[in-house]
Amino acid sequence: QEQLVESGGGSVQAGGSLRLSCASSGFNVGINYMAWFRQAPGKERERVAAIYVAGGTTYADSVKGRFTVSRDKAKNTLYLQMNNLRSEDTAMYYCTGGGFWGQGTQVTVSS
């Protein structure tokens, strides 16, 4: 059964860093479009970053230069490195791919 499981969220101060992981079982992250989304309370879910099958990446303007999406094909895992975090990055973060969604991991940034 296909499954995505996120981890790595937590509470940090502004300017800090976190690395989110999304472990996949049942399908290959290396041959699928994969993305990270986030949703803050009272706001719509937004795409933060994505990585395409050929390896190209795209980012929301609000995170460009601070976040990096990557994948480890051997570990079948998607990552989101988040640096210089801001209070506005506080949200539940979800990974998605192959039509599946993870359960989310909470990121809280205090100023």
C-alpha positions as CSV (number, residue, x, y, z in Angstrom):
1,Q,0.0,0.0,0.0
2,E,1.3,3.4,-1.0
3,Q,2.2,5.7,1.9
4,L,3.9,9.0,2.6
5,V,5.2,9.8,6.1
6,E,6.6,13.2,7.0
7,S,8.9,14.0,9.8
8,G,11.3,16.7,11.0
9,G,8.9,19.4,12.0
10,G,9.2,21.2,15.3
11,S,9.5,24.6,17.0
12,V,12.4,27.0,16.2
13,Q,13.2,30.6,16.5
14,A,13.2,32.9,13.6
15,G,16.4,32.6,11.6
16,G,16.7,28.9,12.5
17,S,16.6,25.8,10.2
18,L,14.7,22.6,9.9
19,R,14.9,19.7,7.5
20,L,11.7,17.9,6.7
21,S,11.7,14.4,5.4
22,C,9.0,12.5,3.5
23,A,9.5,8.7,3.4
24,S,7.7,6.9,0.7
25,S,6.6,3.3,0.6
26,G,4.8,1.7,-2.3
27,F,6.0,4.0,-5.0
28,N,9.2,5.5,-6.3
29,V,9.9,9.2,-5.5
30,G,12.6,9.2,-8.2
31,I,10.1,8.7,-11.1
32,N,7.2,10.8,-9.8
33,Y,6.6,14.5,-9.5
34,M,6.8,15.3,-5.8
35,A,5.9,18.5,-3.9
36,W,5.7,20.1,-0.5
37,F,2.6,22.1,0.4
38,R,1.8,24.0,3.6
39,Q,-1.3,25.2,5.3
40,A,-1.5,27.8,8.0
41,P,-4.6,28.3,10.2
42,G,-7.3,30.2,8.3
43,K,-5.3,30.1,5.0
44,E,-5.5,28.0,1.9
45,R,-3.0,25.2,1.3
46,E,-0.2,26.5,-0.9
47,R,2.6,24.8,-2.8
48,V,6.0,25.5,-1.4
49,A,8.3,23.6,-3.6
50,A,8.3,20.8,-6.1
51,I,10.7,18.6,-7.9
52,Y,10.0,17.1,-11.3
53,V,10.9,13.7,-12.7
54,A,13.9,15.2,-14.6
55,G,15.2,16.9,-11.5
56,G,14.1,20.4,-12.1
57,T,12.7,22.3,-9.1
58,T,10.3,25.2,-8.5
59,Y,9.6,27.3,-5.4
60,A,7.0,29.7,-4.1
61,D,8.4,33.3,-4.3
62,S,8.1,33.5,-0.5
63,V,10.7,30.7,0.1
64,K,13.1,31.2,-2.8
65,G,16.6,31.3,-1.7
66,R,15.7,29.9,1.8
67,F,14.2,26.5,1.0
68,T,15.6,23.6,-1.0
69,V,13.8,20.5,-2.1
70,S,15.7,17.3,-2.9
71,R,15.2,13.6,-3.0
72,D,17.3,10.5,-2.2
73,K,16.3,7.8,-4.7
74,A,18.1,5.1,-2.7
75,K,16.2,5.9,0.4
76,N,13.0,6.7,-1.5
77,T,12.7,9.9,0.5
78,L,11.9,13.5,-0.3
79,Y,13.4,16.4,1.7
80,L,12.8,20.0,2.3
81,Q,15.7,22.0,3.8
82,M,14.4,25.2,5.3
83,N,16.8,27.9,6.3
84,N,16.4,31.4,7.7
85,L,12.9,30.5,8.9
86,R,10.4,33.3,9.5
87,S,7.2,33.4,11.6
88,E,5.2,33.4,8.5
89,D,6.6,30.0,7.7
90,T,4.5,28.6,10.6
91,A,2.2,26.0,9.1
92,M,1.5,22.3,8.7
93,Y,3.7,20.9,6.0
94,Y,2.6,18.1,3.7
95,C,4.3,16.1,1.0
96,T,2.5,14.8,-2.0
97,G,3.2,12.6,-5.0
98,G,1.6,10.0,-7.1
99,G,-1.8,11.2,-6.0
100,F,-1.0,10.5,-2.4
101,W,-0.6,12.9,0.6
102,G,1.2,12.5,3.9
103,Q,-0.4,13.2,7.2
104,G,1.6,16.4,7.7
105,T,4.3,17.7,10.1
106,Q,3.9,20.9,12.1
107,V,6.5,23.7,11.8
108,T,6.3,26.6,14.3
109,V,8.6,29.6,14.1
110,S,8.7,32.0,16.9
111,S,9.9,35.6,16.4
